[in-house]
Amino acid sequence: MTDTGYDEWLAAIADGEGYYLACPDGHGSLPPRRSCPHCGAAELTEEPLPATGEILTFTEVHVPAPDFADEAPYVTAIASFGPVKLTGVVRDLPADEVDLGTTVSVGVDENATTGESLLVFLPASE
């Protein structure tokens, strides 16, 4: 399945060239977008995604949705990367070490159940 705009964005992250969309007022959003969801501005530019973000909230999933059956148990989180918030699965970090404020980088990995690309958070290099 192709999700035009989103697939290209994931590919950019996988290539180390992650970005977000910014309007002239500095609001950040994620593709695909034609206008700013905050102010409606039609002029959006691609800006580099910060190298690290901070976990704002998370949950450990033990009873997954069917598309994540082979991932369980896993931690899903929302992390702030500057002006945008991303949702992803935490990888390479034990669940008991994930906490609010944990610094992470973003990457792309494969969903073990579906084989599709998946946004993941990794421990940030110090």
N, C-alpha and C positions, 0 to 999 in steps of 0.2 A: 504494500500500500504506500502511495506517495502522498505526502502532505507538503505541497509546494510552499516554499518559504521556510517552513520549519525544518525540512530535511536539509536544505542548503545551510541553515543556521547551525544545525548539529554537525554538518561536515566541516564548517568553519571552526567550530570548537575542537573537533577531532584533529584538525590541522594546526591547532595552537593559535588560531586567528579569530577567537570569539569576539563578538561585538553585540552591542545593543543599539537601539534606535533612539536618537535624541531630537527633541524639538527645539526651536529657538529659545523657549523659556526654561530649558534644562531638564524637562521631564524625560524620564527614561521609560522605554517599553521594549517588548520583544517582537520579532517578526513572526508571521507576516502582518504588517500594518500599512495602512495608507494614510492614516492620520493619528495624531496624538490622542490617546484615550483620556487624557487628563484635561486638555484645553482645546482639542479639535484642530490644532495646527496641521496643515498639510505638508509642510516642509520638514522632512525627517532626514537626518544624516546618520551614517553608521559611525559609531564611536567604539574604541577598543574596550572590551570587557575587562574590568580589573582582574589582575592575576589571582587574587584571593578574595574570599568572602567569609562571612561569619554566620554560623547556624543560628537562626532565630527561633525555630521550633522543630521538633522531630517526634517521631513515634516508631516504636519497634513493632513490626507486623509479624504476627504468628499465623494468622488465618488470612491468606492472600486472596485477591481476586484471581480468577482463572488464568489470566495472562501473566501472572507472577507466581504460579504454583511452584515452580522449580527454584524460586529465589528465597522462599521462606526458610527460616526467619530472616528478615532484613530490616534495615532502618531507612525510612524515607524522611526527608528533611526539606525545609524551606530555608534558603540562605540568602543573605543580602550581599549583592555584588554592586556596591555603589548605588546608583539610582534605580537598579532593578532587583527584583527578587526572583530566584530560580527554585524550582522544585526538582529534586533528584533523589537517587538512591545512594546511600553512603557505602563506599567500598574501601577495602584495605584498612578498616578501622573497626575494632571490636565494638559491639553495641554498648558495652559498659564504659567505653571511653568517649562516646559521643555525648556532648553536653551543650547547653546554650552557650554561645560565644566561641565554640570550637572553630578554629580557622581552617578553611578548606580551599582546595582548588577545584576547578571544574573540568570534566572530561567526558568522553563518550565510551561506553562499553556495550556489550551485547546482552540482551535479556535472555537468560538461560532457557526460558520457556518458549518464547516466540522467535528468537533469533534476530529480532529487530534492534536497531540502535536505541540506546538508553542513556539519558543524561545522568552522570554520576558525580558525586563529590568524593574527593580523595584527600587524605591528610596533606596539608600544605607543607611544602619544603621550608624548613627554617633557614 
